[in-house]
Amino acid sequence: MEEMPSRSELHRDKKPRGKGPKKRHPVRNVILIIIAVLLVGTGAFAWRTYHNARTAANTVYKSSGIKKSRNTNAVLNSKKPISILLLGTDTGALGRDYKGRTDTLIIATVNPKTKTTTLMSLPRDSEVAVSGFEQDFPTKLNAAYAYGSAGTTIKTVQNWLNVPIDYYALINMGGMKKVVNEIGGVDITPIRTFTYEGYHYTKGVKTHMDGDKALQYSRMRYQDPLGDYGRQQRQRQLITAILSESTSASNLLKQDFLQSIAKQTRTDLTFGNLTTLFSNYRSATKNIVSDHAQGTGQSINGQAFEVVSQSEKQRVTNVLRKSLNLKAATTGEKYANRN
């Protein structure tokens, strides 16, 4: 049995934004991109490509270990909108024993009917009750993975927002950098002027970035007056830029690349799920809607939290449920649902 992290580890704080020396923050971007690289592109799979993709998909597959809130395969096969919880970590190659934090959390909804993908960032320090561990309330959202991996994180988000999560995808910085380099870089127009880790970015000037420059662009936090919210915005920019490079997707199907990227990714989407996405959901990557849940910083029991109000949670719930073609419903309770 794995040893549970201590409460101090689960609630460890970062330095107040804007204060203290600059600190490295390995990218916590998360994307379905590792999945998208298998889906976005043109033409049919050649046998070798098909075999390579299937091998990679089998390698990255890891069950969430929970019963989902709805029949996900039925939803996918009927071409209805789906949701994927994108989780990002700053660890090295992912392994079966990884129990760290997932400091980037984005709910992606993919709607083939409206041909729209919605990216909703969730504050990593959101005050939540972790599903199954409500006695530890308040807890930070990015600690949910440490409590019980992807399954616990999924249930926590579902209870918090009353939105079904169909699948998850976990990726680390090494994988993201490889994706950007393999597609030949991405074009991004910086939303802020700053210098970080040896790279300079000028607001409003479209810039072609390789993997490292793009990741550093999405990493910076303390120079941004919006703190983590500014970083979230740049993360979503990077996701959108990668998705727009569909013409380079064939490069991402090479065997050596797929084998390398498989070490950086985990998802409960099976190869069959992926081929269904390839067939029926590609058009939804053409229109990207970017949003985030807005909290307010509060000190609770000596810890720094982002507290998302019930009204803001309701707005987020409304946006996500509408993007999934679901009926309107009341958002989750502050203390989550005690199962």
Summary of the structure (lengths in Angstrom):
residues: 339
radius of gyration: 18.9
end to end distance: 22.4
largest distance: 57.6
contacts: 1148
relative contact order: 0.21
helix: 40%
strand: 19%
